[in-house]
């Protein structure tokens, strides 16, 4: 790549807000200058990139995003906003799922380039899977990765409080997507998207679903829209065609269970822990339940004044979580 092309690519990555790509190209430029015999310039570029990476690492660890936007007026009852600092690297995910989410991030970060060629990045996602499998955390992680606010739609305000006016309230939400780029999260989406004709209150809810389908299809904002449901079988089939991606979550398998437990207990001494027995006990539990069981075991050890996680404490905590899930 010539120096001129480096500069063009640097500008494109800067405009797209893709800092990782920007720094990668800067390092390529430094290597190019080194090959041209410009050692001093190459070293200066490398030092600048290293300083930028160090700064970003400090910011990620020690700061919180400034809340630049807070919903006002009617929107205040419809949207809850926060600024997550969670990243995908903080999540334990199967490789196939992680790859799909990275593809979404890549298209979002390079959306300027895609739009230049008449292409639209993935930005309407439907997440389906059992409770506690990581859907809500994914919405937070995508917002954190893209440095965007996470707007969670308050369904009580949208449907219950304003019965008869819900379509108008939905329009306000979709207008907000145009006005303020962010990640807009519809949790428990089956409350809106249940199949038409299969509910007692079909009149109002059918109008809500029809309005949602219309708004979603017409939406051309730069915001990321994420809907999540534990019950995909309840959703109207027309919804699936309106989303760019339908991403499925499942209860973790044995390798993911082990990774979850080890990650959650990495600050403690786990030598001698009966991992296989613990993993067997955790099978068919959700990610959230496994994480809570690991935390319960850690609390037990701390309150006993110890530092080593015992097999007994972890397995008892997992059994307790399993019993609680069976009784729900």
NORURUR-V131974 format. One record per residue. SS is DSSP state (2 for helix, 1 for strand, 0 for the rest). OMEGA is omega in whole degrees, 0 to 359 (* if undefined). BURIAL is I if it has 9 or more other C-alpha atoms within 8 Angstrom, else O. Layout:
[[SS,OMEGA,BURIAL] [SS,OMEGA,BURIAL]]
This chain:
[[0,180,O] [0,179,O] [2,179,O] [2,179,O] [2,175,O] [2,183,I] [2,179,O] [2,181,O] [2,176,I] [2,181,I] [2,180,O] [2,181,I] [2,177,I] [2,180,I] [2,180,O] [2,181,I] [0,181,O] [0,186,I] [2,178,O] [2,178,O] [2,179,O] [2,182,I] [2,177,I] [2,179,O] [2,178,I] [2,177,I] [2,176,I] [2,178,I] [2,177,I] [2,178,I] [2,178,I] [2,180,I] [2,178,I] [2,179,I] [2,178,O] [0,179,O] [0,180,O] [0,187,I] [2,183,O] [2,178,O] [2,179,I] [2,180,I] [2,179,I] [2,178,O] [2,180,I] [2,180,I] [2,179,O] [2,179,O] [2,179,I] [2,180,O] [2,180,O] [2,179,O] [2,179,O] [2,178,O] [2,181,O] [2,180,O] [2,179,O] [2,180,I] [2,182,O] [2,184,I] [2,193,O] [2,186,O] [0,175,O] [0,177,O] [0,178,O] [0,181,O] [0,185,O] [0,184,O] [0,173,O] [0,179,O] [0,181,I] [0,178,O] [2,181,O] [2,180,O] [2,182,I] [2,178,I] [2,184,I] [0,185,I] [1,170,I] [1,185,I] [1,170,I] [1,185,O] [0,186,I] [0,171,I] [0,177,I] [0,177,I] [0,178,I] [2,179,I] [2,178,O] [2,183,O] [0,173,O] [0,185,O] [0,171,O] [0,183,O] [2,182,O] [2,179,O] [2,179,I] [2,180,I] [2,180,O] [2,179,O] [2,176,O] [2,177,O] [2,177,O] [2,180,I] [2,180,I] [2,180,O] [2,177,I] [2,182,I] [2,181,I] [0,187,I] [2,178,I] [2,179,I] [2,180,I] [2,182,I] [2,176,I] [2,181,O] [0,177,O] [0,181,O] [0,181,O] [0,179,O] [0,173,I] [0,180,I] [0,177,I] [1,189,I] [1,172,I] [1,180,I] [1,182,I] [1,179,I] [0,184,I] [0,178,I] [0,176,O] [0,183,I] [0,174,I] [0,183,I] [2,179,I] [2,178,O] [2,178,O] [2,178,I] [2,178,I] [2,182,I] [2,179,I] [2,176,I] [2,179,I] [2,180,I] [2,184,I] [2,181,O] [0,180,O] [0,173,I] [0,175,I] [1,178,I] [1,176,I] [1,181,I] [1,181,I] [0,187,I] [2,178,I] [2,179,O] [2,184,I] [2,189,I] [2,189,I] [2,187,O] [0,186,O] [0,178,I] [0,183,O] [0,180,O] [0,189,O] [2,180,I] [2,178,I] [2,179,O] [2,176,I] [2,178,I] [2,177,I] [2,180,I] [2,181,I] [2,173,I] [2,178,O] [2,177,O] [2,178,I] [2,186,I] [2,185,O] [0,179,O] [0,179,I] [0,172,I] [1,183,I] [1,192,I] [1,174,I] [1,178,I] [0,182,I] [0,191,I] [0,180,I] [2,175,I] [2,177,O] [2,194,O] [2,181,I] [1,184,I] [0,177,I] [0,177,I] [0,182,O] [0,180,O] [0,179,O] [0,183,O] [0,190,O] [2,185,I] [2,183,O] [2,184,I] [2,177,I] [2,177,I] [2,178,I] [2,181,I] [2,178,I] [2,178,O] [2,180,I] [2,180,I] [2,180,I] [2,181,O] [2,181,I] [2,181,O] [2,182,O] [2,185,O] [0,177,O] [0,179,O] [0,176,O] [0,179,O] [0,176,I] [1,181,I] [1,182,I] [1,173,I] [1,181,I] [1,178,I] [1,172,I] [0,187,I] [0,181,I] [2,181,I] [2,180,O] [2,187,I] [1,174,I] [0,185,I] [2,181,O] [2,182,O] [2,187,I] [2,180,I] [2,184,O] [2,182,I] [0,179,I] [0,182,I] [1,170,O] [1,187,I] [1,186,I] [1,177,O] [0,181,I] [0,173,O] [0,186,I] [0,174,I] [0,187,O] [2,178,I] [2,179,O] [2,177,I] [2,180,I] [2,180,I] [2,178,I] [2,182,I] [2,181,I] [2,180,O] [2,184,O] [2,184,I] [0,187,I] [0,179,O] [0,183,O] [0,176,I] [1,181,O] [0,179,I] [0,178,O] [0,181,O] [0,181,O] [0,186,O] [2,183,O] [2,179,O] [2,179,O] [2,180,I] [2,178,I] [2,180,O] [2,183,I] [2,182,I] [0,180,I] [0,171,O] [0,178,I] [0,176,I] [2,182,I] [2,180,I] [2,179,I] [2,179,I] [2,179,I] [2,178,O] [2,178,I] [2,178,I] [2,179,I] [2,179,I] [2,179,I] [2,179,I] [2,179,O] [2,181,I] [2,181,I] [2,181,I] [2,176,O] [0,179,O] [0,181,O] [0,179,O] [0,182,O] [1,177,I] [0,180,I] [0,176,I] [2,181,I] [2,182,O] [2,182,I] [2,182,I] [2,176,I] [2,180,I] [2,178,I] [2,177,I] [2,180,I] [2,179,I] [2,180,I] [2,180,I] [2,180,O] [2,181,O] [2,180,O] [2,183,O] [2,181,O] [0,*,O]]
